Amino acid sequence: MQTHKAKRIEITIEAPMERRLTDALQAANITGYTLLPVLGGSGRSGVWSREGQVSRAGGMVQLICILRDEKLDQLLEAVLPVLDRHIGVVCVSDCEVLRAERF
């Protein structure tokens, strides 16, 4: 079966910034992504958990996007202003997809 090279971008960001992030992607014409709640983790501030949070405001979300190589810079330029002053991690990795026309 033939596969096609693509980029996988994972952005973990504070839940209150979710709308700004997705708006920035829409404005950059990046329309394919998946949002997931982040249940907990550990970072510079120590261990944290979504459990026990009164609201989503203290939580994190992860956005996953798979796209063609040539759109990567467009995506990164769109999200950098959103991430600039907030907690956030961006991971970019190579992946392969089966149906290239969907990306």
Buried (B, 14 or more C-beta within 10 A) or exposed (E): EEEEEBBBBBBBBBBBBBEBBBEBBEEBEBEEBEEEEBEEEEEEEEEBEBEEEEEBEBBBBBBBBBBEEEBBEEBBEBBEEBBEEEEBEBEEEEEEBEEEEEB
